[in-house]
Amino acid sequence: MTLVDAAVGLGFGLLTAAIFVWWLMRSPSSVGGHLQLENEPLSFLFEDGHLIDASNDAEKLLPSSGEKSDWKGIIQMFQSRFLLSDADVPIPDRDGIEYFGAREPSDSGVLGIRKHGDRVRLDLSGPVKSDTVESHKVHLMKEELKLLNAANSVSPFPVWQTENTGHVGWHNPAYKELYQKILGHAPKSDHPLFRLPDPLLEVGKPRRIPVSAPSSRHTQWFDVQRMNTPIGDFYSAVDANAIVRAEAAQRNFVQTLAKTFAHLPIGLAIFDENRQLVLFNPAVIDLTGLGADFLSARPSLLSFFDELRNQRLMPEPKNYNSWRQQIADLVAAAADGRYSETWTLDSGRTYRVNGRPHPDGAIAFLIEDITAEVSLTRRFRAELELGQSVLDNLDSAVAVFSSTGVLTVSNAAYRTMWSVDPDSSFAEVTVIDCMRDWQDSSHPSPVWGELRDFVLEFGERATWHANVTRLSDEHLNVDAVPLVSGATMVRFQSVESAHKETLADTQFSSN
């Protein structure tokens, strides 16, 4: 090469570079002082931060949804390629032009930001205009590929692709790590880690699959899901060991509860938040007569009580049309812990039914047979009424005090003699209260204090007798008789009446 040829070549190169620089720094045409788009390969025009126009090639880079068609969204599209700050690039506040070169030395693209008036134009330029858009698309795809590779490398979930032969074609690092951890060697395409069922998994529906080493009894569980894509089937696995352990613990806990409640005489029926029967003990079968098959089928709460009604094991509703509303009210009361009723059945049996709330919206019903308790109570009440009737038919005034001096029983003659009604008092009536009534109706006497002390005395006691005179000059015999458990019976009898009784007893004996 001669010196002239070298000079011509150098001159031609400088001329080309000068033309390129002039092309980059040429002044934009303006209409009315506002920037307009020229025939650029890739240009965006903004006004007040909003995209108002774009060249044909630039429109190819815009997202179809338009969600990034503003200044911030367009700038973010170029930040990974050009030497822009990582933070948000503000809209220039003064007229002028600023150029930003590419981050990679091999990239000859240049990004220009020009401001004139209230408009800003963003231009992507390069030495070959036809390659500008395509080169940027390639750059965006490379950046997206880097992002996907980074996300794939840090994903903790195994992901793999299968071929038509069933072999594993591609897998991520998490799959490889799990494969080596369980099987102890690098993944083999013809030996998948997960033995998928046949037929294949339904798309989008996870299936729990066990995985274990050939020489190990320890099994790990994963929820495997199949995803169908244009390039084949992909699978992902999520560790389900914690869920499996929790389910096993729950089953063991339920079994323990069932064994514990199996010996209870009280029927226990627990309904979950969906009002399905989830737990019952044998006492429910014994008390209700409902079959084990019916209860094991997990009937709904409404079906459970409806069957009780059919078996005549709960009170028959007066209006069957309102039955469902009654059940709804029952459930609402049980959820608040307010449901407690006694069911008297036609068979003569009596049940006590309580509803109690349980965690997570569950409800427990306790069914207890209290027939014996009710019968005993009724018998005891009848005996009390009989004893009271006997006392009321005595001529003598009788009052019984407990060991603490509280009046527990009095007859009609006592209430008439002293003009009192202890049953009408809300508070307990004590021997001191009674003593005031006695004193107010009698002449002063130390007998009342002695009687009070006798009633309140502890230890061994003998029958005590005294006489008092009422304000009406009626003479009374007062007898204090010790009873069981420290109680005391006090009897008041007119001396005249006592004399008549004595004469009657004497005549009866002589006859």
Phi, psi and omega per residue, in radians:
M1 nan 2.329 3.130
T2 -1.482 2.924 3.128
L3 -1.103 -0.613 3.141
V4 -1.165 -0.732 3.120
D5 -1.096 -0.710 3.135
A6 -1.116 -0.720 -3.130
A7 -1.152 -0.685 3.128
V8 -1.123 -0.750 3.132
G9 -1.105 -0.762 3.132
L10 -1.102 -0.747 3.141
G11 -1.109 -0.705 3.119
F12 -1.122 -0.689 3.116
G13 -1.136 -0.751 3.128
L14 -1.124 -0.645 3.134
L15 -1.132 -0.725 3.126
T16 -1.097 -0.771 3.130
A17 -1.116 -0.691 3.139
A18 -1.121 -0.707 3.118
I19 -1.120 -0.692 3.137
F20 -1.124 -0.777 3.111
V21 -1.119 -0.712 3.107
W22 -1.088 -0.638 -3.136
W23 -1.154 -0.629 3.129
L24 -1.235 -0.657 -2.969
M25 -1.810 0.251 -3.116
R26 -1.180 2.686 -3.101
S27 -1.377 2.423 3.126
P28 -1.267 2.552 3.053
S29 -1.248 2.669 -3.108
S30 -2.395 2.578 3.047
V31 -2.239 1.994 -3.115
G32 1.153 0.432 3.094
G33 1.455 0.145 -3.115
H34 -2.039 2.511 3.133
L35 -1.166 2.500 3.050
Q36 -2.220 2.712 3.102
L37 -1.309 2.368 3.004
E38 -1.759 -3.072 -3.127
N39 -1.382 1.157 -3.113
E40 -1.667 2.681 3.115
P41 -1.139 -0.646 -3.104
L42 -2.627 1.881 -3.091
S43 -2.503 2.483 3.059
F44 -2.146 2.447 3.140
L45 -2.090 2.205 -3.084
F46 -2.075 2.621 3.001
E47 -2.435 2.084 -3.076
D48 0.986 0.636 3.084
G49 1.445 -0.019 -3.122
H50 -1.901 2.399 3.123
L51 -1.253 2.145 -3.139
I52 -1.973 -0.274 3.137
D53 -2.843 2.757 3.106
A54 -2.695 2.580 3.104
S55 -1.215 2.910 -3.099
N56 -1.019 -0.766 3.137
D57 -1.198 -0.628 -3.133
A58 -1.153 -0.584 3.136
E59 -1.102 -0.417 3.124
K60 -1.190 -0.382 -3.137
L61 -1.585 -0.195 -3.103
L62 -1.311 2.434 3.080
P63 -1.174 2.560 -3.099
S64 -1.154 -0.498 -3.122
S65 -1.354 -0.337 -3.126
G66 1.304 0.195 -3.060
E67 -1.254 -0.322 3.121
K68 -2.032 0.457 -3.089
S69 -1.593 0.887 3.002
D70 -2.353 3.138 -3.066
W71 -1.008 -0.845 -3.093
K72 -1.100 -0.753 -3.114
G73 -1.154 -0.704 -3.134
I74 -1.205 -0.723 3.124
I75 -1.066 -0.729 3.131
Q76 -1.080 -0.451 3.120
M77 -1.151 -0.460 -3.063
F78 -1.906 -0.099 -3.051
Q79 -1.124 -0.608 -3.101
S80 -1.275 -0.356 -3.075
R81 -1.709 -0.678 -3.025
F82 -1.888 2.863 -3.048
L83 -1.371 1.017 3.024
L84 -1.649 2.755 3.116
S85 -1.180 2.670 3.140
D86 -1.201 -0.459 3.111
A87 -1.379 3.109 3.131
D88 -1.097 2.338 3.100
V89 -1.573 2.041 -3.088
P90 -1.299 2.774 3.037
I91 -1.207 2.303 -3.135
P92 -0.967 2.486 -3.131
D93 -1.756 -0.085 3.114
R94 -2.287 2.644 3.113
D95 -1.127 2.521 3.124
G96 2.630 -3.023 -3.119
I97 -2.373 2.488 3.127
E98 -2.399 2.373 -3.093
Y99 -1.963 2.540 3.116
F100 -2.267 2.173 3.127
G101 -1.445 2.970 -3.117
A102 -1.362 2.712 3.129
R103 -1.277 -0.608 -3.129
E104 -1.532 2.320 -3.136
P105 -1.063 -0.514 -3.102
S106 -1.391 -0.142 -3.116
D107 -1.599 2.105 -3.087
S108 -1.692 0.116 -3.129
G109 -1.224 2.661 3.120
V110 -2.346 2.362 3.095
L111 -1.885 2.165 -3.140
G112 -1.985 2.385 3.093
I113 -2.094 2.020 -3.091
R114 -2.061 2.396 3.097
K115 -2.164 2.351 3.061
H116 -2.604 1.998 -3.096
G117 1.201 -2.314 -3.121
D118 -1.729 0.282 3.123
R119 -2.087 2.599 3.119
V120 -2.285 2.343 3.109
R121 -2.063 2.390 3.139
L122 -2.007 2.137 -3.090
D123 -2.100 2.356 2.985
L124 -1.840 2.086 -3.040
S125 -2.158 2.752 3.104
G126 -2.787 2.904 -3.111
P127 -1.138 -0.488 3.111
V128 -2.077 1.878 -2.993
K129 -1.101 -0.632 -3.072
S130 -1.168 -0.373 -3.119
D131 -1.639 -0.056 -3.016
T132 -1.082 -0.906 -3.116
V133 -1.155 -0.806 -3.096
E134 -1.105 -0.707 3.139
S135 -1.123 -0.638 3.125
H136 -1.255 -0.624 3.059
K137 -1.079 -0.733 3.104
V138 -1.085 -0.720 3.120
H139 -1.093 -0.766 3.137
L140 -1.105 -0.680 3.113
M141 -1.157 -0.662 3.094
K142 -1.124 -0.728 3.123
E143 -1.126 -0.726 3.116
E144 -1.131 -0.660 3.105
L145 -1.122 -0.705 3.082
K146 -1.064 -0.748 -3.138
L147 -1.111 -0.752 3.129
L148 -1.136 -0.711 3.110
N149 -1.116 -0.697 3.118
A150 -1.143 -0.785 3.118
A151 -1.106 -0.674 -3.138
N152 -1.160 -0.649 -3.087
S153 -1.256 -0.487 -3.108
V154 -1.737 -0.059 -3.129
S155 -1.168 2.244 3.135
P156 -1.429 -0.084 -3.070
F157 -1.751 2.256 3.084
P158 -1.105 2.313 3.091
V159 -2.329 2.366 3.141
W160 -2.623 2.838 3.141
Q161 -2.076 2.461 3.116
T162 -1.955 2.604 3.087
E163 -1.650 3.068 3.141
N164 -1.075 -0.450 3.134
T165 -1.391 -0.130 -3.079
G166 1.602 -0.098 3.125
H167 -1.339 2.696 3.091
V168 -1.440 2.081 -3.115
G169 -1.588 -0.787 -3.130
W170 -2.351 2.601 3.078
H171 -2.635 2.739 3.128
N172 -1.621 2.985 -3.104
P173 -1.024 -0.585 -3.138
A174 -1.114 -0.651 3.079
Y175 -1.119 -0.773 -3.134
K176 -1.098 -0.760 -3.119
E177 -1.116 -0.749 3.128
L178 -1.180 -0.667 3.122
Y179 -1.043 -0.851 -3.133
Q180 -1.157 -0.602 -3.117
K181 -1.180 -0.666 -3.058
I182 -1.555 -0.828 -3.047
L183 -1.689 -0.243 3.019
G184 1.437 0.196 3.102
H185 -2.635 3.017 -3.108
A186 -1.143 2.661 -3.113
P187 -1.052 2.481 3.037
K188 -2.017 2.294 -3.067
S189 -1.118 -0.565 -3.104
D190 -1.559 0.067 3.126
H191 -2.310 1.395 -3.096
P192 -1.098 2.619 3.120
L193 -1.230 -0.670 -3.102
F194 -1.818 2.147 3.099
R195 -1.472 1.760 -3.065
L196 -1.355 2.518 -3.126
P197 -1.252 2.808 3.097
D198 -2.071 2.093 0.153
P199 -1.291 3.046 -3.065
L200 -1.089 2.841 3.099
L201 -1.083 2.534 3.056
E202 -1.239 2.356 -3.076
V203 -1.035 2.273 3.049
G204 1.458 -0.045 -3.127
K205 -2.033 1.958 -3.095
P206 -1.139 2.609 3.063
R207 -2.254 2.316 -3.123
R208 -1.424 2.131 -3.042
I209 -2.211 2.313 3.113
P210 -1.466 2.613 3.092
V211 -2.392 2.346 3.113
S212 -2.727 2.704 3.080
A213 -1.304 2.623 -3.106
P214 -0.980 -0.607 -3.060
S215 -1.744 0.218 -3.076
S216 -2.101 2.501 3.071
R217 -1.598 -0.165 -3.131
H218 -1.386 2.176 -3.102
T219 -1.932 2.358 3.034
Q220 -1.903 2.589 -3.060
W221 -2.064 2.434 3.129
F222 -2.385 2.530 2.997
D223 -1.610 1.901 -3.067
V224 -1.757 2.362 -3.131
Q225 -2.262 2.402 3.137
R226 -1.745 2.396 3.107
M227 -2.212 2.219 -3.105
N228 -1.640 2.238 -3.139
T229 -2.285 2.878 3.124
P230 -1.056 -0.378 -3.102
I231 -1.824 0.251 3.088
G232 2.227 3.130 3.141
D233 -1.535 2.307 3.046
F234 -1.987 2.582 -3.141
Y235 -2.204 2.580 3.035
S236 -2.331 2.606 -3.106
A237 -2.234 2.399 3.110
V238 -2.105 2.306 -3.134
D239 -1.058 2.127 -3.129
A240 -2.028 0.286 -3.094
N241 -1.109 -0.707 -3.136
A242 -1.110 -0.689 3.132
I243 -1.162 -0.747 3.141
V244 -1.097 -0.759 3.114
R245 -1.109 -0.711 3.141
A246 -1.127 -0.718 3.119
E247 -1.142 -0.690 3.108
A248 -1.131 -0.742 3.108
A249 -1.105 -0.663 3.111
Q250 -1.143 -0.744 3.108
R251 -1.085 -0.762 3.127
N252 -1.097 -0.686 -3.140
F253 -1.148 -0.738 3.119
V254 -1.118 -0.704 3.112
Q255 -1.120 -0.700 3.103
T256 -1.104 -0.764 3.099
L257 -1.073 -0.748 -3.125
A258 -1.072 -0.724 3.113
K259 -1.163 -0.660 -3.137
T260 -1.170 -0.769 -3.087
F261 -1.422 -0.143 -3.081
A262 -1.109 -0.498 -3.078
H263 -1.709 0.040 3.126
L264 -1.357 2.392 3.075
P265 -1.352 -0.198 3.142
I266 -1.597 2.266 3.120
G267 -1.272 2.332 -3.135
L268 -2.169 2.153 3.085
A269 -2.270 2.112 -3.099
I270 -1.969 2.257 3.100
F271 -1.961 2.387 -3.100
D272 -1.357 -3.006 -3.092
E273 -1.133 -0.365 3.084
N274 -1.579 0.125 3.133
R275 1.078 0.693 3.019
Q276 -1.886 2.448 3.128
L277 -1.184 2.133 -3.108
V278 -2.033 -0.328 -3.109
L279 -2.681 2.375 3.047
F280 -2.642 2.696 3.119
N281 -1.919 2.915 -3.079
P282 -1.024 -0.460 -3.128
A283 -1.074 -0.513 3.102
V284 -1.096 -0.717 3.112
I285 -1.140 -0.756 -3.105
D286 -1.153 -0.687 -3.052
L287 -1.412 -0.617 -3.047
T288 -1.741 -0.395 -3.075
G289 1.329 0.085 3.091
L290 -1.258 2.409 -3.071
G291 -1.201 2.660 3.101
A292 -1.120 -0.567 3.117
D293 -1.116 -0.748 3.134
F294 -1.119 -0.780 -3.115
L295 -1.233 -0.636 -3.129
S296 -1.210 -0.338 3.119
A297 -1.363 0.094 3.105
R298 0.969 1.098 3.131
P299 -1.174 2.785 3.058
S300 -1.292 2.877 -3.119
L301 -1.084 -0.699 3.127
L302 -1.129 -0.734 3.122
S303 -1.126 -0.642 3.132
F304 -1.068 -0.892 -3.117
F305 -1.278 -0.506 3.091
D306 -1.161 -0.665 3.097
E307 -1.202 -0.634 3.049
L308 -1.060 -0.699 3.127
R309 -1.151 -0.721 3.126
N310 -1.102 -0.588 3.129
Q311 -1.485 0.090 3.136
R312 1.004 0.705 3.136
L313 -1.864 0.206 3.010
M314 -2.611 2.760 -3.086
P315 -0.994 2.359 3.137
E316 -1.241 2.240 3.126
P317 -1.165 2.493 3.115
K318 -1.173 -0.605 -3.133
N319 -2.208 1.876 -3.065
Y320 -1.155 -0.457 3.137
N321 -1.112 -0.467 3.137
S322 -1.650 0.191 -3.082
W323 -1.049 -0.831 -3.106
R324 -1.106 -0.649 3.107
Q325 -1.174 -0.635 3.084
Q326 -1.109 -0.718 3.110
I327 -1.143 -0.705 3.104
A328 -1.078 -0.718 3.098
D329 -1.147 -0.652 3.112
L330 -1.084 -0.800 -3.133
V331 -1.114 -0.746 3.140
A332 -1.098 -0.698 3.124
A333 -1.186 -0.685 3.126
A334 -1.154 -0.643 -3.137
A335 -1.132 -0.455 3.099
D336 -1.660 -0.006 -3.130
G337 1.330 0.380 -3.066
R338 -1.848 -0.052 -3.053
Y339 -1.524 2.083 3.069
S340 -2.710 1.989 -3.099
E341 -2.405 2.750 3.039
T342 -1.947 2.131 -3.125
W343 -1.752 2.043 3.037
T344 -1.719 1.994 -3.005
L345 -1.656 2.820 3.132
D346 -1.106 -0.450 -3.118
S347 -1.304 -0.106 -3.110
G348 1.666 -0.153 3.125
R349 -1.447 2.693 -3.128
T350 -2.248 2.220 3.138
Y351 -2.004 2.483 2.956
R352 -1.846 2.157 -3.079
V353 -2.078 2.166 3.118
N354 -2.114 2.441 3.050
G355 -1.960 2.297 -3.092
R356 -2.315 2.420 3.096
P357 -1.287 2.596 3.084
H358 -2.184 2.874 -3.129
P359 -1.016 2.705 3.077
D360 1.082 0.529 3.047
G361 1.439 0.091 3.134
A362 -1.341 2.821 3.140
I363 -2.338 2.377 3.103
A364 -2.016 2.363 3.062
F365 -1.996 2.298 3.114
L366 -1.916 2.170 -3.118
I367 -2.029 2.080 -3.054
E368 -2.204 2.296 3.086
D369 -1.468 1.936 -3.107
I370 -1.971 0.449 -3.124
T371 -1.042 -0.823 -3.130
A372 -1.113 -0.715 3.134
E373 -1.111 -0.766 3.132
V374 -1.134 -0.720 3.131
S375 -1.102 -0.757 3.124
L376 -1.112 -0.713 3.125
T377 -1.113 -0.747 3.132
R378 -1.132 -0.715 3.120
R379 -1.129 -0.743 3.130
F380 -1.112 -0.723 3.126
R381 -1.127 -0.678 3.120
A382 -1.126 -0.698 3.109
E383 -1.141 -0.675 3.098
L384 -1.117 -0.739 3.138
E385 -1.131 -0.649 3.101
L386 -1.145 -0.792 3.115
G387 -1.073 -0.721 3.125
Q388 -1.124 -0.670 3.119
S389 -1.124 -0.680 3.108
V390 -1.122 -0.785 -3.130
L391 -1.109 -0.677 -3.108
D392 -1.170 -0.362 -3.134
N393 -1.618 0.055 3.056
L394 -1.447 2.531 3.096
D395 -1.327 -0.529 -3.127
S396 -1.321 2.549 3.052
A397 -1.430 2.174 -3.054
V398 -2.167 2.374 3.034
A399 -2.394 2.337 -3.140
V400 -1.990 2.278 -3.127
F401 -2.016 2.526 3.086
S402 -1.331 3.108 -3.130
S403 -1.129 -0.374 3.109
T404 -1.659 0.081 3.073
G405 1.530 0.288 3.135
V406 -1.611 2.323 3.110
L407 -1.225 2.119 -3.103
T408 -1.914 -0.612 -3.102
V409 -2.448 2.463 3.002
S410 -2.600 2.631 -3.117
N411 -1.816 3.107 -3.066
A412 -1.131 -0.649 -3.131
A413 -1.108 -0.626 3.116
Y414 -1.154 -0.793 -3.112
R415 -1.130 -0.578 3.132
T416 -1.305 -0.749 -3.103
M417 -1.077 -0.750 -3.042
W418 -1.835 0.083 3.073
S419 0.946 0.858 3.122
V420 -2.290 2.810 3.061
D421 -2.415 1.502 -3.075
P422 -1.056 -0.494 -3.089
D423 -1.181 -0.357 -3.119
S424 -1.465 -0.098 -3.108
S425 -1.518 2.366 3.093
F426 -1.308 -0.590 -3.127
A427 -1.583 2.845 3.106
E428 -1.193 2.436 3.090
V429 -1.708 2.154 -3.083
T430 -1.846 3.002 3.125
V431 -1.122 -0.490 3.097
I432 -1.202 -0.719 3.079
D433 -1.085 -0.754 3.138
C434 -1.152 -0.659 -3.122
M435 -1.074 -0.631 3.108
R436 -1.126 -0.704 3.090
D437 -1.112 -0.713 3.141
W438 -1.129 -0.790 -3.116
Q439 -1.122 -0.685 -3.117
D440 -1.137 -0.419 -3.099
S441 -1.824 0.131 -3.046
S442 -2.353 2.853 3.032
H443 -1.242 2.656 3.134
P444 -0.951 2.388 -3.128
S445 -2.796 2.493 3.076
P446 -1.312 -0.063 -3.086
V447 -1.091 -0.665 -3.057
W448 -1.118 -0.699 3.089
G449 -1.164 -0.677 3.116
E450 -1.153 -0.686 3.123
L451 -1.121 -0.726 3.101
R452 -1.028 -0.807 -3.129
D453 -1.122 -0.619 -3.138
F454 -1.134 -0.741 -3.133
V455 -1.112 -0.684 -3.081
L456 -1.546 -0.008 -3.083
E457 -1.351 2.504 3.089
F458 -1.834 2.756 3.093
G459 1.728 -2.934 -3.109
E460 -1.220 2.382 3.126
R461 -2.422 2.667 3.054
A462 -2.002 2.816 -3.131
T463 -1.019 2.376 -3.057
W464 -2.040 2.428 -3.080
H465 -2.329 2.487 3.103
A466 -2.742 2.961 3.103
N467 -2.200 2.506 3.080
V468 -2.408 2.830 3.129
T469 -2.141 2.252 -3.140
R470 -1.431 2.928 3.135
L471 -1.092 -0.391 3.084
S472 -1.461 0.162 -3.123
D473 1.162 0.318 3.036
E474 -1.437 2.278 -3.139
H475 -1.610 2.302 -3.118
L476 -2.052 2.454 2.921
N477 -1.594 2.254 -3.139
V478 -1.996 2.108 3.104
D479 -2.081 2.291 3.067
A480 -2.012 2.027 -3.045
V481 -1.995 2.126 3.085
P482 -1.163 2.431 3.093
L483 -2.081 -3.138 -3.134
V484 -1.183 2.738 3.095
S485 1.049 0.474 3.065
G486 1.384 0.139 3.121
A487 -1.356 2.886 -3.106
T488 -2.432 2.338 3.029
M489 -1.835 2.209 3.116
V490 -1.930 2.195 -3.116
R491 -2.107 2.315 3.105
F492 -1.989 2.216 3.131
Q493 -2.436 2.338 3.095
S494 -1.084 2.456 -3.130
V495 -1.071 -0.680 3.129
E496 -1.101 -0.773 3.121
S497 -1.139 -0.675 3.113
A498 -1.122 -0.654 3.128
H499 -1.149 -0.719 3.114
K500 -1.108 -0.693 3.118
E501 -1.124 -0.653 -3.126
T502 -1.142 -0.784 3.124
L503 -1.098 -0.699 -3.129
A504 -1.139 -0.681 3.126
D505 -1.149 -0.638 -3.118
T506 -1.190 -0.748 3.110
Q507 -1.129 -0.654 3.133
F508 -1.139 -0.651 -3.115
S509 -1.223 -0.676 -3.117
S510 -1.203 -0.572 3.103
N511 -1.245 nan nan
